[in-house]
Amino acid sequence: MTENYAQFSKLRAFFWPVHKHELKKLIPMLLIFFLLSFDYNILRGLKDTLVITAEKSGAEVIPFIKVWVMFPLSVTLAYVYVRLSNRFSRENVFYIILSLFLSYFAIFAFVLYPNREFLHCHETADKLQALLPAGFKGFIAMYRYWIYTLFYALADIWSNIILALLFWGFANQVTKLNEAKRFYGLFGLGTNFSGIAAGQISIFIMMLPFNAKFGLGDDAWGQSMTMLICLIIFAGLITMLAFRWLHTSVLNHEMAQEAINSPPKEKKKLSMRENLRYVLNSSYVLSIALIIIAYNIVINLVEVLWKHEVRELYPAPKDYNIFMNEVTTIIGVMATLMALFVSGNLIRKFGWTFTALVTPVILLITSVGFFGFFYLKDNPQLILSLVGVSPLYLVVLFGTLQNCCSRAAKYTVFDATKEMAFIPLSNEEKIKGKAAVDGICNRLGKSGGAVIYHFLLLAFASIPASAPYVGLFLMVIIGLWIVCVRVLGQKFTSLTQPELRATTA
């Protein structure tokens, strides 16, 4: 898979293969992606801290939230997206959905969280805890801290609805294949730098001493969290301004020119049922869906176990949040290096299939190492004699390494190859596929991992006791993921060969 880069110097072709006339389009898109990813990286640390470090809660709550709250909420929001797309322009749908998310976070910071003790269901939750088996601890915590649960759900869905459905759906519609091969690796820089910025800013704010004069929160943790949410809302407003400028100054002119060259097409109304039927009937889109489901199952199986260990090491909300933001920063640095030196060049030099296989291979190798150290916890004296640190610290350290490597691969090679796979489809097929795949299949994968934990927790009562079976499921699903990548790679190559020959001629 090669392309003509003769118009660029070797250095520029490697780092910045962009024509001058394309900057007016590329720079605002990079800014939008940066800001949306910046918000998500802050939300990731907050959501985990709220539900995992709460009293009488832990990482066990995550699988229950993903099944009972996040999956139905994702389906509902995907349905809302389709309905809005039938009535409003792509631009207005972006404003409406983003405004809904930002409005909720404002309500949480200034209404729900200050009244949390009154709103949380401690009395009935204590009664349930006395009646139900120990395996239901996560379910009870989900109910007890319902305002934290809703925050966690909407914060996590940001990646599926705002980033995947809204931004990437928009990017796929306005980016041509020859542009995507050069732009999508650079788009990874937006989310990567955002991780670095979000991690460092979050740590700085978390380290600030409590100041009652601010009127934000009743302790240092509450004040820091409220300040971060205000920052999220501000970045969201700037995003909408940049999105508006991009349309008025660039895209509307492009669409007007396209309308002159081709007759306008009537906008066909979509339904979620049709979108799902299209995915099931299209072996190409079904392959994309299976890859996304596999990734989300794998990453959620590993992360729940890792976050359980992190909570054991850092039980206080402030310490836990600082650690998670340090991880976010490291992921940003690693992903930036991968975006600059790996992802775009891998696609250009080795093709789609080879690049798409990088993520499952990384997860396979690092998962073997993580589970190996996890089981060595049963021999603490051996670990202490070999490396001189506690077994818990070593497990968290290697789990962090695994999380950083897998997330860095996800934000670069995985996202780039996944989005490129949609490009050969027509605009209508892209909308149908994106709505079903990103709106539902993304969440289906996360819920799939959560369902596995459901049964394991009910059977074994704790996350550590379930670990051997988690590892078994992990290896099987990674194997199926690799098979799906190879099948999709053959189909992608056959669909794009004519256009690639035209662009290289």
C-alpha positions in Angstrom: 0.0 0.0 0.0 2.0 2.9 -1.2 1.3 6.5 -2.2 3.1 9.2 -4.1 4.9 11.5 -1.7 7.3 12.9 -4.2 6.0 16.4 -3.6 7.3 16.3 0.0 10.8 16.0 1.4 11.7 12.8 3.1 11.5 14.4 6.6 8.2 16.1 5.9 6.7 13.0 4.3 7.5 11.2 7.5 6.3 13.7 10.1 3.9 16.1 8.3 2.6 14.8 4.9 0.2 17.7 4.4 -0.2 20.2 1.6 -0.4 23.9 2.5 -3.9 24.3 1.1 -5.1 21.5 3.4 -4.1 23.2 6.6 -7.3 25.3 6.7 -9.2 22.0 7.0 -6.8 19.9 9.0 -5.8 22.4 11.8 -9.4 23.0 13.0 -10.1 19.3 12.9 -7.0 18.6 15.0 -8.1 21.3 17.5 -11.6 19.8 17.8 -10.3 16.3 18.3 -7.8 17.6 20.8 -10.5 19.3 22.9 -12.9 16.4 22.8 -10.2 14.0 23.8 -9.0 16.4 26.5 -12.4 16.3 28.1 -12.6 12.5 27.8 -9.2 12.0 29.5 -10.2 14.2 32.4 -13.6 12.4 32.7 -11.8 9.0 32.7 -10.0 9.8 35.8 -13.0 11.3 37.6 -15.4 8.6 36.8 -13.2 5.8 38.1 -12.3 7.7 41.2 -15.9 8.4 42.1 -17.3 4.8 41.9 -14.2 2.8 42.9 -13.0 4.7 45.9 -16.4 5.4 47.4 -17.0 3.7 50.8 -18.4 0.2 50.5 -17.6 0.1 46.8 -14.7 -1.0 44.6 -13.8 -2.2 41.1 -16.6 -4.8 41.4 -19.1 -2.0 40.6 -17.8 -1.5 37.1 -19.2 -4.7 35.4 -22.7 -4.0 36.9 -22.7 -0.4 35.7 -21.7 -1.4 32.2 -24.5 -4.0 31.9 -27.4 -2.4 33.7 -26.8 1.3 32.9 -24.3 1.9 30.2 -25.5 -0.6 27.6 -29.2 0.6 27.6 -28.1 4.2 27.8 -25.8 3.7 24.8 -28.6 2.2 22.7 -30.9 5.0 23.7 -28.3 7.7 22.7 -27.6 5.9 19.4 -31.3 5.9 18.7 -31.5 9.6 19.6 -28.6 10.3 17.2 -30.3 8.5 14.4 -33.6 10.4 15.0 -31.8 13.7 15.2 -29.9 12.9 12.0 -33.2 12.4 10.3 -34.4 15.9 11.3 -31.4 18.1 11.5 -28.1 18.7 9.7 -24.9 17.0 10.7 -23.6 20.2 12.2 -26.7 20.8 14.4 -26.7 17.2 15.6 -23.2 17.8 16.8 -24.2 20.9 18.8 -27.3 19.3 20.3 -25.7 16.1 21.6 -22.5 17.8 22.9 -24.7 20.4 24.7 -26.7 17.6 26.4 -23.5 16.0 27.8 -22.1 19.3 29.0 -25.4 20.3 30.6 -25.5 17.1 32.6 -21.9 17.5 33.9 -22.8 21.1 35.0 -25.9 19.8 36.8 -23.8 17.1 38.5 -21.1 19.5 39.7 -23.5 22.2 41.0 -26.6 20.3 42.0 -26.2 16.6 42.4 -22.8 16.3 44.0 -23.4 19.0 46.7 -26.5 17.1 47.7 -25.1 13.6 47.4 -25.6 12.5 51.0 -29.3 13.3 50.7 -29.7 11.6 47.3 -27.7 8.4 47.8 -29.7 5.4 48.8 -27.7 4.2 51.9 -30.6 2.8 53.9 -32.1 0.5 51.3 -28.6 -0.4 50.1 -27.6 -1.6 53.6 -30.7 -3.8 53.7 -29.9 -5.3 50.3 -26.3 -5.9 51.5 -27.6 -7.9 54.5 -29.9 -10.0 52.3 -27.8 -10.7 49.1 -24.7 -12.9 48.7 -21.2 -11.3 48.6 -21.1 -11.5 44.8 -23.7 -8.7 44.6 -21.4 -6.2 46.2 -20.9 -4.3 42.9 -24.6 -4.3 42.1 -25.5 -2.8 45.6 -22.7 -0.2 45.2 -24.1 0.8 41.8 -27.5 1.3 43.4 -26.2 3.0 46.5 -24.2 5.7 44.7 -26.6 6.2 41.8 -25.5 9.7 41.0 -21.9 8.5 40.7 -23.2 5.6 38.5 -24.9 8.0 36.1 -21.7 10.2 36.0 -19.6 7.1 35.3 -21.9 6.0 32.5 -22.1 9.3 30.7 -18.4 10.0 31.1 -17.5 6.6 29.6 -20.1 6.9 26.8 -18.4 10.1 25.8 -15.8 8.0 23.9 -18.6 6.2 21.9 -21.0 9.0 21.2 -18.9 12.2 21.1 -15.6 10.9 19.8 -16.5 7.8 17.8 -20.0 8.6 16.5 -19.9 12.4 16.2 -16.3 13.3 15.5 -15.1 10.2 13.6 -18.4 10.0 11.7 -18.0 13.6 10.7 -14.3 13.1 9.8 -15.1 10.1 7.6 -17.7 12.1 5.7 -15.4 15.1 4.9 -12.1 13.2 4.5 -11.2 11.5 1.2 -9.2 8.2 1.2 -6.0 9.8 0.0 -6.3 12.5 2.8 -7.2 9.9 5.4 -4.0 7.9 4.8 -2.1 11.1 5.7 -4.5 12.8 8.1 -5.6 10.0 10.4 -2.2 9.3 11.8 -2.0 13.0 12.6 -5.4 13.0 14.2 -3.9 10.5 16.7 -1.7 13.4 17.8 -4.7 15.3 18.9 -5.8 12.7 21.4 -2.3 11.9 22.4 -1.3 15.5 23.3 -4.7 15.8 25.0 -3.8 12.9 27.3 -0.6 14.6 28.3 -2.3 18.0 28.9 -5.3 16.5 30.7 -3.1 14.3 33.0 -0.8 17.1 34.0 -3.5 19.7 34.4 -5.6 17.3 36.5 -2.6 16.5 38.7 -1.9 20.2 39.2 -5.5 21.0 40.2 -5.6 17.9 42.5 -2.5 19.2 44.3 -4.0 22.6 45.1 -4.9 23.2 48.7 -8.6 23.6 49.7 -9.8 27.2 49.5 -13.3 27.8 50.9 -13.4 31.2 49.2 -13.8 29.5 45.8 -17.2 28.1 46.8 -16.6 24.9 44.9 -17.0 21.8 46.9 -16.8 21.2 50.7 -13.3 19.6 50.7 -10.1 19.5 48.6 -11.3 16.5 46.5 -14.8 18.1 45.8 -13.2 21.4 45.0 -10.7 19.9 42.6 -13.4 17.8 40.9 -15.7 20.8 40.4 -12.8 22.8 38.9 -12.1 20.0 36.5 -15.7 19.8 35.4 -15.8 23.6 34.8 -12.7 23.1 32.6 -14.5 20.3 30.7 -17.5 22.6 30.0 -15.2 25.5 28.8 -13.3 23.2 26.4 -16.6 21.9 25.1 -17.8 25.4 24.3 -14.6 26.2 22.5 -15.0 23.0 20.5 -18.5 24.1 19.3 -17.0 27.5 18.2 -14.2 25.7 16.3 -16.7 23.4 14.7 -18.9 26.3 13.6 -15.8 28.1 12.1 -14.8 25.0 10.2 -18.2 24.7 8.6 -18.6 28.4 7.7 -15.1 28.9 6.4 -14.2 25.6 4.8 -16.7 22.9 4.5 -19.7 24.9 3.3 -17.6 26.1 0.4 -16.5 22.5 -0.4 -20.1 21.3 -0.3 -21.2 24.1 -2.5 -18.6 23.1 -5.1 -19.6 19.5 -4.9 -23.3 20.5 -5.4 -22.2 22.2 -8.6 -20.4 19.2 -9.9 -23.0 16.6 -8.9 -26.8 16.8 -8.4 -28.1 17.0 -4.8 -29.3 13.8 -3.2 -32.4 13.5 -1.1 -31.6 12.8 2.5 -32.8 9.3 3.3 -34.3 8.8 6.8 -32.6 6.2 8.9 -33.9 3.9 11.6 -31.9 2.0 14.2 -33.5 -1.3 13.1 -32.3 -0.7 9.5 -28.8 0.2 10.7 -28.6 -3.1 12.7 -30.0 -5.1 9.8 -27.4 -3.5 7.5 -24.6 -4.5 9.9 -25.8 -8.1 10.0 -26.3 -8.3 6.3 -22.9 -6.7 5.4 -20.0 -9.1 6.0 -17.6 -6.2 5.7 -19.3 -4.0 8.3 -19.9 -7.1 10.5 -16.2 -7.7 10.5 -15.6 -4.2 11.8 -18.2 -4.7 14.4 -16.6 -7.9 15.6 -13.2 -6.3 15.9 -14.6 -3.5 18.0 -16.5 -5.9 20.2 -13.4 -8.0 20.7 -11.3 -5.0 21.7 -13.8 -3.8 24.2 -14.3 -7.2 25.8 -10.5 -7.7 26.2 -9.7 -4.2 27.5 -12.5 -4.4 30.0 -11.6 -7.8 31.3 -8.0 -6.6 32.0 -8.9 -3.2 33.3 -11.3 -4.3 36.0 -8.7 -6.6 37.6 -6.0 -3.9 37.2 -8.2 -1.1 38.8 -9.0 -3.5 41.7 -5.3 -3.7 42.4 -4.8 0.1 42.0 -7.5 0.7 44.5 -5.8 -1.6 47.0 -2.6 0.4 46.6 -4.3 3.9 46.5 -7.6 3.8 48.5 -8.0 7.6 49.0 -9.8 9.4 46.1 -7.2 12.1 45.7 -4.3 9.6 45.6 -6.2 7.3 43.2 -7.0 10.2 40.8 -3.5 11.5 40.8 -2.2 8.0 40.0 -4.7 7.6 37.2 -3.8 10.9 35.7 -0.1 10.0 35.8 -1.1 6.9 33.8 -3.0 9.2 31.4 0.1 11.3 30.9 2.3 8.3 30.2 -0.3 7.0 27.7 -0.3 10.4 25.9 3.5 10.4 25.6 3.7 6.8 24.3 0.8 7.3 21.9 2.4 10.6 20.6 5.6 8.7 19.8 3.6 6.0 18.2 1.6 8.5 16.1 4.8 10.2 15.0 7.0 7.3 14.3 4.7 4.2 13.9 1.0 4.4 13.0 1.0 6.5 9.8 4.2 5.0 8.5 3.0 1.4 9.3 -0.1 1.9 7.2 1.8 3.4 4.3 4.6 0.9 4.3 3.1 -2.4 5.5 -0.6 -2.0 4.7 -3.9 -2.1 6.7 -3.8 -5.7 7.9 -0.3 -5.6 9.4 -1.1 -2.3 11.2 -4.5 -3.5 12.5 -2.8 -6.6 14.0 -0.5 -4.5 16.2 -3.1 -3.9 18.9 -4.2 -7.5 19.6 -0.6 -8.7 19.5 0.4 -6.0 22.1 -2.5 -7.0 24.3 -1.7 -10.7 24.0 2.0 -10.2 25.1 1.3 -7.8 27.9 -1.6 -9.8 29.3 0.5 -12.9 29.6 3.0 -10.8 31.6 0.4 -9.1 33.8 -1.3 -12.3 34.8 2.0 -14.0 35.4 2.9 -11.3 38.0 -0.6 -11.4 39.4 -0.2 -15.1 40.2 3.2 -14.5 41.7 1.5 -12.5 44.5 1.0 -15.9 46.2 4.7 -16.0 46.7 5.5 -12.6 48.3 8.8 -13.7 49.8 10.1 -14.8 46.3 9.2 -11.4 44.8 10.7 -9.4 47.7 13.9 -11.4 47.4 14.1 -10.9 43.7 13.1 -7.2 43.2 12.8 -5.8 46.7 9.3 -4.4 46.3 5.9 -5.5 47.5 3.9 -7.9 45.3 1.0 -5.5 45.1 3.2 -2.7 43.9 4.8 -5.0 41.2 1.3 -6.1 40.0 0.1 -2.5 39.7 3.3 -1.5 38.0 3.1 -4.2 35.3 -0.6 -3.7 35.0 0.1 0.0 34.4 2.6 -0.9 31.7 0.1 -3.1 30.0 -2.6 -0.5 30.2 -0.3 2.2 28.8 0.9 0.0 25.9 -2.6 -1.1 25.0 -4.2 2.3 25.2 -1.4 3.9 23.2 -2.0 1.3 20.5 -5.7 1.9 20.7 -5.4 5.7 20.2 -3.1 5.3 17.2 -3.0 2.2 15.1 -6.4 0.7 16.2 -8.5 3.9 15.8 -6.7 4.8 12.5 -7.3 1.4 10.9 -10.8 1.1 12.2 -11.8 4.5 10.8 -10.0 3.8 7.5 -12.1 0.7 7.2 -15.3 2.8 6.8 -14.0 5.0 4.1 -14.7 2.7 1.1 -18.4 2.8 2.0 -20.9 5.3 0.6 -22.0 8.2 2.8 -25.3 6.4 3.7 -23.5 3.2 4.5 -21.1 5.1 6.7 -23.9 6.7 8.7 -25.7 3.4 9.1 -22.5 1.5 10.0 -21.1 4.2 12.4 -24.5 4.5 14.2 -24.7 0.8 14.8 -21.1 -0.1 15.3 -19.9 2.9 17.4 -23.3 3.5 19.1 -24.1 -0.1 20.0 -21.3 -2.6 19.2 -18.8 -0.5 21.2 -21.0 -0.8 24.2 -21.9 -4.4 23.4 -18.3 -5.3 23.7 -17.9 -3.5 27.0 -21.1 -5.1 28.3 -19.8 -8.4 27.1 -16.8 -8.2 29.3 -19.0 -7.0 32.1 -21.4 -10.0 31.6 -18.4 -12.4 31.9 -17.5 -10.7 35.2 -21.1 -10.9 36.3 -21.1 -14.7 36.2 -17.6 -14.9 37.7 -18.4 -12.6 40.6 -21.6 -14.4 41.4 -19.7 -17.8 41.3 -16.5 -16.8 43.1 -17.6 -13.6 45.0 -14.4 -11.6 44.3 -12.3 -10.3 41.4 -9.0 -12.0 42.5 -10.7 -15.4 42.8 -12.1 -14.9 39.2 -8.7 -14.0 37.7 -7.8 -17.5 36.2 -11.0 -17.7 34.3 -10.7 -14.0 33.1 -7.3 -15.0 31.6 -8.8 -17.9 29.8 -11.6 -15.8 28.2 -8.9 -13.2 27.3 -6.8 -15.6 25.2 -9.8 -17.0 23.3 -11.2 -13.6 22.4 -7.8 -12.2 21.3 -7.5 -15.2 19.0 -10.9 -14.5 17.4 -9.9 -10.9 17.1 -6.8 -11.7 15.1 -8.9 -13.9 12.7 -11.4 -11.1 12.1 -8.6 -8.6 11.3 -7.2 -10.9 8.7 -10.6 -11.5 7.1 -11.4 -7.7 7.1 -8.0 -6.9 5.7 -8.6 -9.0 2.6 -11.9 -7.2 2.0 -10.5 -3.8 2.6 -7.7 -4.3 0.1 -10.1 -5.5 -2.6 -12.3 -2.5 -2.1 -9.6 0.1 -2.1 -7.2 -1.2 -4.8 -8.9 0.7 -7.7 -8.8 4.0 -5.8 -5.2 3.5 -4.5 -4.1 2.8 -8.1 -5.8 6.0 -9.2 -4.1 8.1 -6.4 -0.6 6.7 -7.2 -0.9 7.0 -10.9 
